[in-house]
């Protein structure tokens, strides 16, 4: 057999007998990270929406809370603003367009005195903790760890605002089972000012105005 023909025959034989990975296995391995990112994106967007509302809500808290708790309100505002900015970057990293904040948010109840401001702060934290529980379930790796840290921080702040130990029923179960947390913010976006007669410009703006 001529050398050229023998080389061609050997190449054909090698192509037939060489072990090959199953095509399906290759597709699943390549697609797994993308599928995970696709699942994390909606949860990250929901967390971002909750942080937008928390930044706004803390503007109301800071205006109504008693003087001795204003530093606590300022600290909470700053923490949520930092988390909001980090989530914008996370959403972009996941291939999405970050959710924009609304001009104003309707509050869950009128906030007209210091006691109501404290209740609002606690509710903001509890609802933020809920959406971070969803993100813990949806994400993995560094994003999952960040979400778990944010959940713990929100839970601790809620306990401090409530003045005692507060249970968060369903958070652990939701993180494990995938049950969505429902509304992601303390109030729905509103074109008008917040409930209770607060002017619409009172909440913190998206640019991060201080409390």
MODELLER restraints for C-alpha pairs under 7 A, 6 or more apart:
rsr = mdl.restraints
at = mdl.atoms
rsr.add(forms.Gaussian(group=physical.xy_distance, feature=features.Distance(at['CA:36:A'], at['CA:139:A']), mean=6.89, stdev=0.5))
rsr.add(forms.Gaussian(group=physical.xy_distance, feature=features.Distance(at['CA:37:A'], at['CA:94:A']), mean=6.03, stdev=0.5))
rsr.add(forms.Gaussian(group=physical.xy_distance, feature=features.Distance(at['CA:39:A'], at['CA:138:A']), mean=5.95, stdev=0.5))
rsr.add(forms.Gaussian(group=physical.xy_distance, feature=features.Distance(at['CA:40:A'], at['CA:135:A']), mean=6.64, stdev=0.5))
rsr.add(forms.Gaussian(group=physical.xy_distance, feature=features.Distance(at['CA:40:A'], at['CA:138:A']), mean=4.93, stdev=0.5))
rsr.add(forms.Gaussian(group=physical.xy_distance, feature=features.Distance(at['CA:40:A'], at['CA:139:A']), mean=5.14, stdev=0.5))
rsr.add(forms.Gaussian(group=physical.xy_distance, feature=features.Distance(at['CA:41:A'], at['CA:91:A']), mean=6.42, stdev=0.5))
rsr.add(forms.Gaussian(group=physical.xy_distance, feature=features.Distance(at['CA:41:A'], at['CA:94:A']), mean=6.16, stdev=0.5))
rsr.add(forms.Gaussian(group=physical.xy_distance, feature=features.Distance(at['CA:43:A'], at['CA:134:A']), mean=6.30, stdev=0.5))
rsr.add(forms.Gaussian(group=physical.xy_distance, feature=features.Distance(at['CA:43:A'], at['CA:135:A']), mean=5.07, stdev=0.5))
rsr.add(forms.Gaussian(group=physical.xy_distance, feature=features.Distance(at['CA:43:A'], at['CA:138:A']), mean=6.76, stdev=0.5))
rsr.add(forms.Gaussian(group=physical.xy_distance, feature=features.Distance(at['CA:44:A'], at['CA:87:A']), mean=6.82, stdev=0.5))
rsr.add(forms.Gaussian(group=physical.xy_distance, feature=features.Distance(at['CA:44:A'], at['CA:91:A']), mean=6.34, stdev=0.5))
rsr.add(forms.Gaussian(group=physical.xy_distance, feature=features.Distance(at['CA:44:A'], at['CA:135:A']), mean=6.27, stdev=0.5))
rsr.add(forms.Gaussian(group=physical.xy_distance, feature=features.Distance(at['CA:45:A'], at['CA:91:A']), mean=6.71, stdev=0.5))
rsr.add(forms.Gaussian(group=physical.xy_distance, feature=features.Distance(at['CA:45:A'], at['CA:98:A']), mean=6.80, stdev=0.5))
rsr.add(forms.Gaussian(group=physical.xy_distance, feature=features.Distance(at['CA:45:A'], at['CA:99:A']), mean=6.20, stdev=0.5))
rsr.add(forms.Gaussian(group=physical.xy_distance, feature=features.Distance(at['CA:46:A'], at['CA:131:A']), mean=6.66, stdev=0.5))
rsr.add(forms.Gaussian(group=physical.xy_distance, feature=features.Distance(at['CA:46:A'], at['CA:184:A']), mean=5.85, stdev=0.5))
rsr.add(forms.Gaussian(group=physical.xy_distance, feature=features.Distance(at['CA:47:A'], at['CA:131:A']), mean=5.48, stdev=0.5))
rsr.add(forms.Gaussian(group=physical.xy_distance, feature=features.Distance(at['CA:47:A'], at['CA:132:A']), mean=6.21, stdev=0.5))
rsr.add(forms.Gaussian(group=physical.xy_distance, feature=features.Distance(at['CA:47:A'], at['CA:184:A']), mean=6.82, stdev=0.5))
rsr.add(forms.Gaussian(group=physical.xy_distance, feature=features.Distance(at['CA:48:A'], at['CA:84:A']), mean=5.80, stdev=0.5))
rsr.add(forms.Gaussian(group=physical.xy_distance, feature=features.Distance(at['CA:48:A'], at['CA:87:A']), mean=5.79, stdev=0.5))
rsr.add(forms.Gaussian(group=physical.xy_distance, feature=features.Distance(at['CA:48:A'], at['CA:99:A']), mean=6.76, stdev=0.5))
rsr.add(forms.Gaussian(group=physical.xy_distance, feature=features.Distance(at['CA:49:A'], at['CA:99:A']), mean=6.47, stdev=0.5))
rsr.add(forms.Gaussian(group=physical.xy_distance, feature=features.Distance(at['CA:49:A'], at['CA:101:A']), mean=6.88, stdev=0.5))
rsr.add(forms.Gaussian(group=physical.xy_distance, feature=features.Distance(at['CA:49:A'], at['CA:184:A']), mean=6.56, stdev=0.5))
rsr.add(forms.Gaussian(group=physical.xy_distance, feature=features.Distance(at['CA:49:A'], at['CA:185:A']), mean=6.61, stdev=0.5))
rsr.add(forms.Gaussian(group=physical.xy_distance, feature=features.Distance(at['CA:50:A'], at['CA:128:A']), mean=5.86, stdev=0.5))
rsr.add(forms.Gaussian(group=physical.xy_distance, feature=features.Distance(at['CA:50:A'], at['CA:184:A']), mean=4.99, stdev=0.5))
rsr.add(forms.Gaussian(group=physical.xy_distance, feature=features.Distance(at['CA:50:A'], at['CA:185:A']), mean=4.31, stdev=0.5))
rsr.add(forms.Gaussian(group=physical.xy_distance, feature=features.Distance(at['CA:51:A'], at['CA:80:A']), mean=5.93, stdev=0.5))
rsr.add(forms.Gaussian(group=physical.xy_distance, feature=features.Distance(at['CA:51:A'], at['CA:84:A']), mean=5.34, stdev=0.5))
rsr.add(forms.Gaussian(group=physical.xy_distance, feature=features.Distance(at['CA:52:A'], at['CA:84:A']), mean=6.59, stdev=0.5))
rsr.add(forms.Gaussian(group=physical.xy_distance, feature=features.Distance(at['CA:52:A'], at['CA:101:A']), mean=5.55, stdev=0.5))
rsr.add(forms.Gaussian(group=physical.xy_distance, feature=features.Distance(at['CA:53:A'], at['CA:105:A']), mean=6.65, stdev=0.5))
rsr.add(forms.Gaussian(group=physical.xy_distance, feature=features.Distance(at['CA:53:A'], at['CA:185:A']), mean=5.53, stdev=0.5))
rsr.add(forms.Gaussian(group=physical.xy_distance, feature=features.Distance(at['CA:53:A'], at['CA:186:A']), mean=6.53, stdev=0.5))
rsr.add(forms.Gaussian(group=physical.xy_distance, feature=features.Distance(at['CA:54:A'], at['CA:80:A']), mean=6.61, stdev=0.5))
rsr.add(forms.Gaussian(group=physical.xy_distance, feature=features.Distance(at['CA:54:A'], at['CA:124:A']), mean=5.90, stdev=0.5))
rsr.add(forms.Gaussian(group=physical.xy_distance, feature=features.Distance(at['CA:55:A'], at['CA:77:A']), mean=5.72, stdev=0.5))
rsr.add(forms.Gaussian(group=physical.xy_distance, feature=features.Distance(at['CA:55:A'], at['CA:80:A']), mean=5.95, stdev=0.5))
rsr.add(forms.Gaussian(group=physical.xy_distance, feature=features.Distance(at['CA:55:A'], at['CA:81:A']), mean=6.06, stdev=0.5))
rsr.add(forms.Gaussian(group=physical.xy_distance, feature=features.Distance(at['CA:55:A'], at['CA:204:A']), mean=5.77, stdev=0.5))
rsr.add(forms.Gaussian(group=physical.xy_distance, feature=features.Distance(at['CA:56:A'], at['CA:203:A']), mean=4.29, stdev=0.5))
rsr.add(forms.Gaussian(group=physical.xy_distance, feature=features.Distance(at['CA:56:A'], at['CA:204:A']), mean=4.49, stdev=0.5))
rsr.add(forms.Gaussian(group=physical.xy_distance, feature=features.Distance(at['CA:56:A'], at['CA:205:A']), mean=6.50, stdev=0.5))
rsr.add(forms.Gaussian(group=physical.xy_distance, feature=features.Distance(at['CA:57:A'], at['CA:203:A']), mean=5.98, stdev=0.5))
rsr.add(forms.Gaussian(group=physical.xy_distance, feature=features.Distance(at['CA:58:A'], at['CA:73:A']), mean=6.62, stdev=0.5))
rsr.add(forms.Gaussian(group=physical.xy_distance, feature=features.Distance(at['CA:58:A'], at['CA:77:A']), mean=5.56, stdev=0.5))
rsr.add(forms.Gaussian(group=physical.xy_distance, feature=features.Distance(at['CA:58:A'], at['CA:121:A']), mean=6.80, stdev=0.5))
rsr.add(forms.Gaussian(group=physical.xy_distance, feature=features.Distance(at['CA:58:A'], at['CA:203:A']), mean=6.89, stdev=0.5))
rsr.add(forms.Gaussian(group=physical.xy_distance, feature=features.Distance(at['CA:58:A'], at['CA:211:A']), mean=6.75, stdev=0.5))
rsr.add(forms.Gaussian(group=physical.xy_distance, feature=features.Distance(at['CA:59:A'], at['CA:202:A']), mean=6.22, stdev=0.5))
rsr.add(forms.Gaussian(group=physical.xy_distance, feature=features.Distance(at['CA:59:A'], at['CA:203:A']), mean=4.06, stdev=0.5))
rsr.add(forms.Gaussian(group=physical.xy_distance, feature=features.Distance(at['CA:59:A'], at['CA:204:A']), mean=4.75, stdev=0.5))
rsr.add(forms.Gaussian(group=physical.xy_distance, feature=features.Distance(at['CA:59:A'], at['CA:211:A']), mean=4.96, stdev=0.5))
rsr.add(forms.Gaussian(group=physical.xy_distance, feature=features.Distance(at['CA:60:A'], at['CA:202:A']), mean=6.24, stdev=0.5))
rsr.add(forms.Gaussian(group=physical.xy_distance, feature=features.Distance(at['CA:60:A'], at['CA:203:A']), mean=5.35, stdev=0.5))
rsr.add(forms.Gaussian(group=physical.xy_distance, feature=features.Distance(at['CA:61:A'], at['CA:73:A']), mean=6.71, stdev=0.5))
rsr.add(forms.Gaussian(group=physical.xy_distance, feature=features.Distance(at['CA:61:A'], at['CA:117:A']), mean=4.82, stdev=0.5))
rsr.add(forms.Gaussian(group=physical.xy_distance, feature=features.Distance(at['CA:61:A'], at['CA:120:A']), mean=6.98, stdev=0.5))
rsr.add(forms.Gaussian(group=physical.xy_distance, feature=features.Distance(at['CA:61:A'], at['CA:121:A']), mean=6.47, stdev=0.5))
rsr.add(forms.Gaussian(group=physical.xy_distance, feature=features.Distance(at['CA:62:A'], at['CA:70:A']), mean=5.95, stdev=0.5))
rsr.add(forms.Gaussian(group=physical.xy_distance, feature=features.Distance(at['CA:62:A'], at['CA:73:A']), mean=5.66, stdev=0.5))
rsr.add(forms.Gaussian(group=physical.xy_distance, feature=features.Distance(at['CA:62:A'], at['CA:74:A']), mean=6.91, stdev=0.5))
rsr.add(forms.Gaussian(group=physical.xy_distance, feature=features.Distance(at['CA:62:A'], at['CA:211:A']), mean=5.30, stdev=0.5))
rsr.add(forms.Gaussian(group=physical.xy_distance, feature=features.Distance(at['CA:64:A'], at['CA:112:A']), mean=6.83, stdev=0.5))
rsr.add(forms.Gaussian(group=physical.xy_distance, feature=features.Distance(at['CA:64:A'], at['CA:113:A']), mean=5.71, stdev=0.5))
rsr.add(forms.Gaussian(group=physical.xy_distance, feature=features.Distance(at['CA:64:A'], at['CA:114:A']), mean=5.28, stdev=0.5))
rsr.add(forms.Gaussian(group=physical.xy_distance, feature=features.Distance(at['CA:64:A'], at['CA:117:A']), mean=5.74, stdev=0.5))
rsr.add(forms.Gaussian(group=physical.xy_distance, feature=features.Distance(at['CA:65:A'], at['CA:114:A']), mean=4.22, stdev=0.5))
rsr.add(forms.Gaussian(group=physical.xy_distance, feature=features.Distance(at['CA:65:A'], at['CA:117:A']), mean=5.29, stdev=0.5))
rsr.add(forms.Gaussian(group=physical.xy_distance, feature=features.Distance(at['CA:65:A'], at['CA:118:A']), mean=6.57, stdev=0.5))
rsr.add(forms.Gaussian(group=physical.xy_distance, feature=features.Distance(at['CA:66:A'], at['CA:114:A']), mean=5.32, stdev=0.5))
rsr.add(forms.Gaussian(group=physical.xy_distance, feature=features.Distance(at['CA:74:A'], at['CA:211:A']), mean=5.66, stdev=0.5))
rsr.add(forms.Gaussian(group=physical.xy_distance, feature=features.Distance(at['CA:77:A'], at['CA:211:A']), mean=6.70, stdev=0.5))
rsr.add(forms.Gaussian(group=physical.xy_distance, feature=features.Distance(at['CA:81:A'], at['CA:208:A']), mean=6.36, stdev=0.5))
rsr.add(forms.Gaussian(group=physical.xy_distance, feature=features.Distance(at['CA:88:A'], at['CA:98:A']), mean=5.34, stdev=0.5))
rsr.add(forms.Gaussian(group=physical.xy_distance, feature=features.Distance(at['CA:91:A'], at['CA:97:A']), mean=6.50, stdev=0.5))
rsr.add(forms.Gaussian(group=physical.xy_distance, feature=features.Distance(at['CA:91:A'], at['CA:98:A']), mean=5.66, stdev=0.5))
rsr.add(forms.Gaussian(group=physical.xy_distance, feature=features.Distance(at['CA:92:A'], at['CA:98:A']), mean=6.58, stdev=0.5))
rsr.add(forms.Gaussian(group=physical.xy_distance, feature=features.Distance(at['CA:101:A'], at['CA:206:A']), mean=6.36, stdev=0.5))
rsr.add(forms.Gaussian(group=physical.xy_distance, feature=features.Distance(at['CA:102:A'], at['CA:189:A']), mean=5.64, stdev=0.5))
rsr.add(forms.Gaussian(group=physical.xy_distance, feature=features.Distance(at['CA:103:A'], at['CA:191:A']), mean=6.55, stdev=0.5))
rsr.add(forms.Gaussian(group=physical.xy_distance, feature=features.Distance(at['CA:104:A'], at['CA:189:A']), mean=5.94, stdev=0.5))
rsr.add(forms.Gaussian(group=physical.xy_distance, feature=features.Distance(at['CA:104:A'], at['CA:190:A']), mean=5.30, stdev=0.5))
rsr.add(forms.Gaussian(group=physical.xy_distance, feature=features.Distance(at['CA:104:A'], at['CA:191:A']), mean=6.03, stdev=0.5))
rsr.add(forms.Gaussian(group=physical.xy_distance, feature=features.Distance(at['CA:104:A'], at['CA:192:A']), mean=6.67, stdev=0.5))
rsr.add(forms.Gaussian(group=physical.xy_distance, feature=features.Distance(at['CA:104:A'], at['CA:193:A']), mean=6.14, stdev=0.5))
rsr.add(forms.Gaussian(group=physical.xy_distance, feature=features.Distance(at['CA:104:A'], at['CA:194:A']), mean=6.83, stdev=0.5))
rsr.add(forms.Gaussian(group=physical.xy_distance, feature=features.Distance(at['CA:104:A'], at['CA:200:A']), mean=5.79, stdev=0.5))
rsr.add(forms.Gaussian(group=physical.xy_distance, feature=features.Distance(at['CA:105:A'], at['CA:187:A']), mean=5.71, stdev=0.5))
rsr.add(forms.Gaussian(group=physical.xy_distance, feature=features.Distance(at['CA:105:A'], at['CA:188:A']), mean=5.59, stdev=0.5))
rsr.add(forms.Gaussian(group=physical.xy_distance, feature=features.Distance(at['CA:105:A'], at['CA:189:A']), mean=4.26, stdev=0.5))
rsr.add(forms.Gaussian(group=physical.xy_distance, feature=features.Distance(at['CA:105:A'], at['CA:190:A']), mean=4.83, stdev=0.5))
rsr.add(forms.Gaussian(group=physical.xy_distance, feature=features.Distance(at['CA:105:A'], at['CA:194:A']), mean=5.80, stdev=0.5))
rsr.add(forms.Gaussian(group=physical.xy_distance, feature=features.Distance(at['CA:106:A'], at['CA:187:A']), mean=4.93, stdev=0.5))
rsr.add(forms.Gaussian(group=physical.xy_distance, feature=features.Distance(at['CA:106:A'], at['CA:188:A']), mean=5.50, stdev=0.5))
rsr.add(forms.Gaussian(group=physical.xy_distance, feature=features.Distance(at['CA:106:A'], at['CA:189:A']), mean=6.07, stdev=0.5))
rsr.add(forms.Gaussian(group=physical.xy_distance, feature=features.Distance(at['CA:106:A'], at['CA:190:A']), mean=5.45, stdev=0.5))
rsr.add(forms.Gaussian(group=physical.xy_distance, feature=features.Distance(at['CA:106:A'], at['CA:193:A']), mean=6.90, stdev=0.5))
rsr.add(forms.Gaussian(group=physical.xy_distance, feature=features.Distance(at['CA:106:A'], at['CA:194:A']), mean=4.36, stdev=0.5))
rsr.add(forms.Gaussian(group=physical.xy_distance, feature=features.Distance(at['CA:106:A'], at['CA:195:A']), mean=5.55, stdev=0.5))
rsr.add(forms.Gaussian(group=physical.xy_distance, feature=features.Distance(at['CA:107:A'], at['CA:186:A']), mean=6.53, stdev=0.5))
rsr.add(forms.Gaussian(group=physical.xy_distance, feature=features.Distance(at['CA:107:A'], at['CA:187:A']), mean=4.90, stdev=0.5))
rsr.add(forms.Gaussian(group=physical.xy_distance, feature=features.Distance(at['CA:107:A'], at['CA:194:A']), mean=5.30, stdev=0.5))
rsr.add(forms.Gaussian(group=physical.xy_distance, feature=features.Distance(at['CA:107:A'], at['CA:195:A']), mean=5.29, stdev=0.5))
rsr.add(forms.Gaussian(group=physical.xy_distance, feature=features.Distance(at['CA:108:A'], at['CA:186:A']), mean=6.46, stdev=0.5))
rsr.add(forms.Gaussian(group=physical.xy_distance, feature=features.Distance(at['CA:108:A'], at['CA:187:A']), mean=5.65, stdev=0.5))
rsr.add(forms.Gaussian(group=physical.xy_distance, feature=features.Distance(at['CA:109:A'], at['CA:195:A']), mean=6.25, stdev=0.5))
rsr.add(forms.Gaussian(group=physical.xy_distance, feature=features.Distance(at['CA:109:A'], at['CA:196:A']), mean=6.95, stdev=0.5))
rsr.add(forms.Gaussian(group=physical.xy_distance, feature=features.Distance(at['CA:110:A'], at['CA:195:A']), mean=5.26, stdev=0.5))
rsr.add(forms.Gaussian(group=physical.xy_distance, feature=features.Distance(at['CA:110:A'], at['CA:196:A']), mean=3.91, stdev=0.5))
rsr.add(forms.Gaussian(group=physical.xy_distance, feature=features.Distance(at['CA:111:A'], at['CA:117:A']), mean=5.78, stdev=0.5))
rsr.add(forms.Gaussian(group=physical.xy_distance, feature=features.Distance(at['CA:111:A'], at['CA:196:A']), mean=6.00, stdev=0.5))
rsr.add(forms.Gaussian(group=physical.xy_distance, feature=features.Distance(at['CA:112:A'], at['CA:196:A']), mean=6.90, stdev=0.5))
rsr.add(forms.Gaussian(group=physical.xy_distance, feature=features.Distance(at['CA:118:A'], at['CA:161:A']), mean=6.10, stdev=0.5))
rsr.add(forms.Gaussian(group=physical.xy_distance, feature=features.Distance(at['CA:121:A'], at['CA:161:A']), mean=6.73, stdev=0.5))
rsr.add(forms.Gaussian(group=physical.xy_distance, feature=features.Distance(at['CA:122:A'], at['CA:158:A']), mean=4.54, stdev=0.5))
rsr.add(forms.Gaussian(group=physical.xy_distance, feature=features.Distance(at['CA:122:A'], at['CA:161:A']), mean=5.37, stdev=0.5))
rsr.add(forms.Gaussian(group=physical.xy_distance, feature=features.Distance(at['CA:122:A'], at['CA:162:A']), mean=6.21, stdev=0.5))
rsr.add(forms.Gaussian(group=physical.xy_distance, feature=features.Distance(at['CA:123:A'], at['CA:186:A']), mean=6.84, stdev=0.5))
rsr.add(forms.Gaussian(group=physical.xy_distance, feature=features.Distance(at['CA:124:A'], at['CA:186:A']), mean=5.44, stdev=0.5))
rsr.add(forms.Gaussian(group=physical.xy_distance, feature=features.Distance(at['CA:125:A'], at['CA:154:A']), mean=5.03, stdev=0.5))
rsr.add(forms.Gaussian(group=physical.xy_distance, feature=features.Distance(at['CA:125:A'], at['CA:155:A']), mean=6.56, stdev=0.5))
rsr.add(forms.Gaussian(group=physical.xy_distance, feature=features.Distance(at['CA:125:A'], at['CA:157:A']), mean=6.62, stdev=0.5))
rsr.add(forms.Gaussian(group=physical.xy_distance, feature=features.Distance(at['CA:125:A'], at['CA:158:A']), mean=5.27, stdev=0.5))
rsr.add(forms.Gaussian(group=physical.xy_distance, feature=features.Distance(at['CA:126:A'], at['CA:154:A']), mean=6.79, stdev=0.5))
rsr.add(forms.Gaussian(group=physical.xy_distance, feature=features.Distance(at['CA:126:A'], at['CA:155:A']), mean=6.51, stdev=0.5))
rsr.add(forms.Gaussian(group=physical.xy_distance, feature=features.Distance(at['CA:126:A'], at['CA:158:A']), mean=6.19, stdev=0.5))
rsr.add(forms.Gaussian(group=physical.xy_distance, feature=features.Distance(at['CA:127:A'], at['CA:184:A']), mean=6.59, stdev=0.5))
rsr.add(forms.Gaussian(group=physical.xy_distance, feature=features.Distance(at['CA:127:A'], at['CA:185:A']), mean=6.38, stdev=0.5))
rsr.add(forms.Gaussian(group=physical.xy_distance, feature=features.Distance(at['CA:127:A'], at['CA:186:A']), mean=6.35, stdev=0.5))
rsr.add(forms.Gaussian(group=physical.xy_distance, feature=features.Distance(at['CA:128:A'], at['CA:154:A']), mean=6.65, stdev=0.5))
rsr.add(forms.Gaussian(group=physical.xy_distance, feature=features.Distance(at['CA:129:A'], at['CA:151:A']), mean=4.73, stdev=0.5))
rsr.add(forms.Gaussian(group=physical.xy_distance, feature=features.Distance(at['CA:129:A'], at['CA:154:A']), mean=5.49, stdev=0.5))
rsr.add(forms.Gaussian(group=physical.xy_distance, feature=features.Distance(at['CA:129:A'], at['CA:155:A']), mean=6.20, stdev=0.5))
rsr.add(forms.Gaussian(group=physical.xy_distance, feature=features.Distance(at['CA:130:A'], at['CA:171:A']), mean=6.22, stdev=0.5))
rsr.add(forms.Gaussian(group=physical.xy_distance, feature=features.Distance(at['CA:130:A'], at['CA:181:A']), mean=5.77, stdev=0.5))
rsr.add(forms.Gaussian(group=physical.xy_distance, feature=features.Distance(at['CA:131:A'], at['CA:181:A']), mean=5.97, stdev=0.5))
rsr.add(forms.Gaussian(group=physical.xy_distance, feature=features.Distance(at['CA:131:A'], at['CA:184:A']), mean=6.02, stdev=0.5))
rsr.add(forms.Gaussian(group=physical.xy_distance, feature=features.Distance(at['CA:132:A'], at['CA:147:A']), mean=5.54, stdev=0.5))
rsr.add(forms.Gaussian(group=physical.xy_distance, feature=features.Distance(at['CA:132:A'], at['CA:148:A']), mean=6.98, stdev=0.5))
rsr.add(forms.Gaussian(group=physical.xy_distance, feature=features.Distance(at['CA:132:A'], at['CA:150:A']), mean=6.78, stdev=0.5))
rsr.add(forms.Gaussian(group=physical.xy_distance, feature=features.Distance(at['CA:132:A'], at['CA:151:A']), mean=5.38, stdev=0.5))
rsr.add(forms.Gaussian(group=physical.xy_distance, feature=features.Distance(at['CA:133:A'], at['CA:151:A']), mean=6.50, stdev=0.5))
rsr.add(forms.Gaussian(group=physical.xy_distance, feature=features.Distance(at['CA:133:A'], at['CA:171:A']), mean=5.91, stdev=0.5))
rsr.add(forms.Gaussian(group=physical.xy_distance, feature=features.Distance(at['CA:133:A'], at['CA:174:A']), mean=6.72, stdev=0.5))
rsr.add(forms.Gaussian(group=physical.xy_distance, feature=features.Distance(at['CA:133:A'], at['CA:175:A']), mean=5.00, stdev=0.5))
rsr.add(forms.Gaussian(group=physical.xy_distance, feature=features.Distance(at['CA:134:A'], at['CA:174:A']), mean=6.66, stdev=0.5))
rsr.add(forms.Gaussian(group=physical.xy_distance, feature=features.Distance(at['CA:134:A'], at['CA:175:A']), mean=5.40, stdev=0.5))
rsr.add(forms.Gaussian(group=physical.xy_distance, feature=features.Distance(at['CA:134:A'], at['CA:178:A']), mean=6.70, stdev=0.5))
rsr.add(forms.Gaussian(group=physical.xy_distance, feature=features.Distance(at['CA:134:A'], at['CA:180:A']), mean=6.39, stdev=0.5))
rsr.add(forms.Gaussian(group=physical.xy_distance, feature=features.Distance(at['CA:134:A'], at['CA:181:A']), mean=6.81, stdev=0.5))
rsr.add(forms.Gaussian(group=physical.xy_distance, feature=features.Distance(at['CA:135:A'], at['CA:147:A']), mean=6.18, stdev=0.5))
rsr.add(forms.Gaussian(group=physical.xy_distance, feature=features.Distance(at['CA:136:A'], at['CA:144:A']), mean=4.96, stdev=0.5))
rsr.add(forms.Gaussian(group=physical.xy_distance, feature=features.Distance(at['CA:136:A'], at['CA:147:A']), mean=5.50, stdev=0.5))
rsr.add(forms.Gaussian(group=physical.xy_distance, feature=features.Distance(at['CA:136:A'], at['CA:148:A']), mean=5.95, stdev=0.5))
rsr.add(forms.Gaussian(group=physical.xy_distance, feature=features.Distance(at['CA:136:A'], at['CA:175:A']), mean=6.05, stdev=0.5))
rsr.add(forms.Gaussian(group=physical.xy_distance, feature=features.Distance(at['CA:137:A'], at['CA:175:A']), mean=4.54, stdev=0.5))
rsr.add(forms.Gaussian(group=physical.xy_distance, feature=features.Distance(at['CA:137:A'], at['CA:176:A']), mean=6.00, stdev=0.5))
rsr.add(forms.Gaussian(group=physical.xy_distance, feature=features.Distance(at['CA:137:A'], at['CA:178:A']), mean=6.34, stdev=0.5))
rsr.add(forms.Gaussian(group=physical.xy_distance, feature=features.Distance(at['CA:159:A'], at['CA:165:A']), mean=5.68, stdev=0.5))
rsr.add(forms.Gaussian(group=physical.xy_distance, feature=features.Distance(at['CA:159:A'], at['CA:166:A']), mean=5.61, stdev=0.5))
rsr.add(forms.Gaussian(group=physical.xy_distance, feature=features.Distance(at['CA:192:A'], at['CA:200:A']), mean=6.28, stdev=0.5))
rsr.add(forms.Gaussian(group=physical.xy_distance, feature=features.Distance(at['CA:193:A'], at['CA:199:A']), mean=5.12, stdev=0.5))
rsr.add(forms.Gaussian(group=physical.xy_distance, feature=features.Distance(at['CA:193:A'], at['CA:200:A']), mean=3.75, stdev=0.5))
rsr.add(forms.Gaussian(group=physical.xy_distance, feature=features.Distance(at['CA:194:A'], at['CA:200:A']), mean=6.27, stdev=0.5))
rsr.add(forms.Gaussian(group=physical.xy_distance, feature=features.Distance(at['CA:204:A'], at['CA:210:A']), mean=6.68, stdev=0.5))
rsr.add(forms.Gaussian(group=physical.xy_distance, feature=features.Distance(at['CA:204:A'], at['CA:211:A']), mean=6.63, stdev=0.5))
